[in-house]
Amino acid sequence: DRAALVALPKPVRIRYTQHLLELTNRAKQLVVVFEYQQSEFSGPPFSVVADELHQHYDAFYQLTLLCKEPLEGGLKGQVPAMNVVWHLS
């Protein structure tokens, strides 16, 4: 999942992740998200933190953090952000 989850507001992300589980038959995935102070930038893209990913996927996957690094120039040049990659297996 690259850029889809972060494009959706939080209430829609719940339905999206459920749909993705059905669509992929729970296949292994890479999920790429941004983490930043949501109150400083209204989105999209939206901040999706680890706790939220665990809420969506813990019942179906083991989540492994692969990479977490600062997003060069920040998010749209407006707010410091982290680029985060997770493996769902």
C-alpha positions as CSV (number, residue, x, y, z in Angstrom):
1,D,0.0,0.0,0.0
2,R,1.7,3.1,-1.2
3,A,-0.1,6.4,-0.7
4,A,-3.6,4.9,-0.5
5,L,-4.0,4.6,3.3
6,V,-2.6,8.1,3.9
7,A,-4.9,9.6,1.4
8,L,-8.0,8.6,3.3
9,P,-9.5,10.3,6.4
10,K,-9.5,8.1,9.5
11,P,-13.1,6.9,9.4
12,V,-12.7,5.7,5.8
13,R,-9.4,3.9,6.6
14,I,-11.3,1.4,8.7
15,R,-13.4,0.3,5.8
16,Y,-10.5,0.5,3.4
17,T,-8.3,-1.9,5.5
18,Q,-11.2,-4.4,5.8
19,H,-11.8,-4.3,2.1
20,L,-8.0,-4.7,1.4
21,L,-8.0,-7.8,3.7
22,E,-10.8,-9.4,1.6
23,L,-9.4,-8.3,-1.7
24,T,-5.8,-9.6,-1.1
25,N,-6.9,-12.7,0.8
26,R,-4.6,-11.5,3.5
27,A,-1.5,-11.7,1.4
28,K,1.8,-10.3,2.7
29,Q,2.1,-6.5,2.2
30,L,4.3,-3.5,2.4
31,V,2.6,-0.4,3.9
32,V,4.2,3.0,3.5
33,V,2.8,5.8,5.7
34,F,3.7,9.2,6.9
35,E,3.9,10.1,10.6
36,Y,3.6,13.8,11.6
37,Q,1.8,16.0,14.1
38,Q,-1.7,15.9,12.5
39,S,-2.7,19.1,14.3
40,E,-0.1,21.0,12.3
41,F,-1.3,19.9,8.8
42,S,-4.9,18.9,8.1
43,G,-4.0,16.5,5.2
44,P,-4.2,14.7,2.9
45,P,-1.9,13.0,3.1
46,F,-2.9,12.1,6.7
47,S,-0.6,10.9,9.4
48,V,-1.0,7.1,10.2
49,V,0.8,6.1,13.3
50,A,1.9,2.6,14.5
51,D,-0.9,2.3,17.0
52,E,-3.5,2.7,14.2
53,L,-1.9,0.2,12.0
54,H,-1.8,-2.3,14.8
55,Q,-5.5,-1.7,15.4
56,H,-6.3,-2.5,11.8
57,Y,-4.0,-5.4,11.2
58,D,-2.9,-7.2,14.4
59,A,-5.6,-9.8,14.2
60,F,-4.4,-10.8,10.8
61,Y,-0.7,-10.0,10.4
62,Q,2.6,-9.7,12.3
63,L,3.7,-6.1,11.7
64,T,7.4,-5.5,11.3
65,L,8.9,-2.0,11.1
66,L,11.3,-2.0,8.2
67,C,12.3,1.7,7.9
68,K,11.5,5.0,9.7
69,E,13.4,8.0,8.4
70,P,12.8,11.8,8.2
71,L,11.0,12.9,5.1
72,E,13.4,15.3,3.4
73,G,11.9,18.8,3.2
74,G,9.0,17.7,5.5
75,L,5.5,17.0,4.3
76,K,4.8,19.3,1.4
77,G,7.5,21.6,2.9
78,Q,5.1,22.5,5.7
79,V,5.6,20.2,8.6
80,P,8.4,17.8,9.7
81,A,7.4,14.2,9.0
82,M,8.7,10.6,9.0
83,N,8.5,8.2,6.1
84,V,7.6,4.8,7.6
85,V,7.6,1.4,5.9
86,W,5.9,-1.7,7.5
87,H,5.9,-5.3,6.4
88,L,2.7,-7.2,7.1
89,S,3.3,-11.0,7.2
